[in-house]
Amino acid sequence: SQQGEEDPQALSIQEGENATMNCSYKTSINNLQWYRQNSGRGLVHLILIRSNEREKHSGRLRVTLDTSKKSSSLLITASRAADTASYFCATDALPGRRALTFGSGTRLQVQP
Amino acid sequence: EAGVTQFPSHSVIEKGQTVTLRCDPISGHDNLYWYRRVMGKEIKFLLHFVKESKQDESGMPNNRFLAERTGGTYSTLKVQPAELEDSGVYFCASSRARGREKDTQYFGPGTRLTVL
């Protein structure tokens, strides 16, 4: 798989359910960020987790990071129709290089 | 605080023509980045400015692409001459130079480029 590969590629759930998306990467990282892209629009920054952090919360979002497995997960609780979008993880590699490497994304569809 | 803005939102040109994309970063952000997503592929890094200096241009695909950031404010990305494979969405992002938020990159809405 490629650096920053998301799993699954597509996910369809009912409103109110939880959505979990996973991301795997290959090289050592400084940070991992999750972004959302609504159809045809720009990338919206959701959350950043540093390599020395294991879990982070922001509202209905929960992100975990396992550097030993080079993987991260994004959990959206109590999903809403407005959460329908594509979700991307992006990593920046050590040492201190700012360029982000993106995965191919997970397309989330929340049915009302 | 205004976000990252990009102009134009869409551009349709013919092969061989020149196109210039513009990005205005968030005010006060020294770091400016260009990325692109060509059809069916991942978002790829192109280059990174710190103020007016090119910090990392390892992602620039070839010498048909020229990025500038005169004065360290807005940036332009020129494609000359454009080829069919240049079609895609070009994103700009910016981030602070220091502080806790320095690693967070804020993206603009993108410019959709279509080369016919």
Boltz contact constraints between the chains, C-beta under 6 A:
constraints:
  - contact:
      token1: [A, 31]
      token2: [B, 103]
      max_distance: 6.0
  - contact:
      token1: [A, 41]
      token2: [B, 109]
      max_distance: 6.0
  - contact:
      token1: [A, 42]
      token2: [B, 107]
      max_distance: 6.0
  - contact:
      token1: [A, 42]
      token2: [B, 108]
      max_distance: 6.0
  - contact:
      token1: [A, 42]
      token2: [B, 109]
      max_distance: 6.0
  - contact:
      token1: [A, 42]
      token2: [B, 110]
      max_distance: 6.0
  - contact:
      token1: [A, 43]
      token2: [B, 107]
      max_distance: 6.0
  - contact:
      token1: [A, 45]
      token2: [B, 104]
      max_distance: 6.0
  - contact:
      token1: [A, 45]
      token2: [B, 106]
      max_distance: 6.0
  - contact:
      token1: [A, 48]
      token2: [B, 104]
      max_distance: 6.0
  - contact:
      token1: [A, 98]
      token2: [B, 48]
      max_distance: 6.0
  - contact:
      token1: [A, 99]
      token2: [B, 45]
      max_distance: 6.0
  - contact:
      token1: [A, 99]
      token2: [B, 56]
      max_distance: 6.0
  - contact:
      token1: [A, 102]
      token2: [B, 42]
      max_distance: 6.0
  - contact:
      token1: [A, 102]
      token2: [B, 43]
      max_distance: 6.0
  - contact:
      token1: [A, 104]
      token2: [B, 42]
      max_distance: 6.0
